Amino acid sequence: MVLALQVILVLTSVMLTVFVLLHKGKGGGLSSLFGGGVQSNLSGSTVVERNLDRYTVVMAIIWIACIIALNLMTALT
């Protein structure tokens, strides 16, 4: 069980990093590197940005839950 939580923690950490880097920055940043600057002129960019926000929040909740669960498991042993 601990190994499974550790694997989930690593995967969510990587995904959370990717999602944060894909967000539209104030000055363009890395988001414009992947076409974020071009897509900002399209009409559907607000929906994409909203969905990216949701995915980022879900990944953060899973990441925090894994940290708490791993902490509780190590405290009980």
C-alpha positions as CSV (number, residue, x, y, z in Angstrom):
1,M,0.0,0.0,0.0
2,V,2.8,2.4,0.8
3,L,4.5,1.6,-2.5
4,A,1.3,2.3,-4.4
5,L,0.9,5.7,-2.6
6,Q,4.5,6.6,-3.4
7,V,4.0,5.8,-7.1
8,I,0.8,7.9,-7.1
9,L,2.6,10.7,-5.3
10,V,5.4,10.8,-7.9
11,L,2.9,10.7,-10.8
12,T,0.8,13.4,-9.4
13,S,3.9,15.5,-8.7
14,V,4.9,15.3,-12.3
15,M,1.4,16.0,-13.6
16,L,1.0,18.9,-11.2
17,T,4.3,20.4,-12.5
18,V,3.2,20.1,-16.1
19,F,-0.3,21.6,-15.4
20,V,1.2,24.6,-13.6
21,L,3.7,25.2,-16.4
22,L,0.9,25.1,-19.0
23,H,-1.1,27.9,-17.3
24,K,-1.1,31.2,-19.0
25,G,1.4,33.5,-17.5
26,K,1.4,37.2,-17.2
27,G,4.3,37.7,-19.5
28,G,3.8,34.6,-21.7
29,G,6.4,32.4,-20.0
30,L,6.5,28.7,-20.7
31,S,2.8,28.7,-21.6
32,S,3.5,30.6,-24.8
33,L,6.2,28.1,-25.7
34,F,3.5,25.5,-26.2
35,G,1.3,27.8,-28.2
36,G,-0.5,29.5,-25.3
37,G,0.2,32.9,-26.8
38,V,-1.5,31.9,-30.1
39,Q,-4.4,30.3,-28.4
40,S,-5.2,33.3,-26.3
41,N,-6.8,34.9,-29.4
42,L,-9.1,32.0,-30.0
43,S,-12.7,32.1,-28.6
44,G,-12.4,28.8,-26.8
45,S,-9.3,29.6,-24.7
46,T,-11.3,30.5,-21.6
47,V,-12.9,27.0,-21.6
48,V,-9.5,25.4,-21.9
49,E,-8.0,27.6,-19.2
50,R,-11.0,26.8,-16.9
51,N,-10.5,23.0,-17.5
52,L,-6.8,23.3,-16.9
53,D,-7.6,25.0,-13.6
54,R,-9.9,22.2,-12.6
55,Y,-7.3,19.5,-13.5
56,T,-4.7,21.3,-11.5
57,V,-6.9,21.6,-8.4
58,V,-7.8,17.9,-8.7
59,M,-4.1,16.9,-9.0
60,A,-3.3,19.1,-6.0
61,I,-6.0,17.4,-3.9
62,I,-4.8,13.9,-4.8
63,W,-1.2,15.0,-4.1
64,I,-2.1,16.4,-0.6
65,A,-4.2,13.3,0.2
66,C,-1.2,11.0,-0.7
67,I,1.1,13.0,1.5
68,I,-1.3,12.8,4.4
69,A,-1.9,9.1,3.9
70,L,1.8,8.3,3.7
71,N,2.4,10.4,6.9
72,L,-0.3,8.5,8.7
73,M,1.0,5.1,7.6
74,T,4.5,5.9,8.7
75,A,3.3,7.3,12.1
76,L,1.4,4.1,12.8
77,T,4.3,1.8,12.2
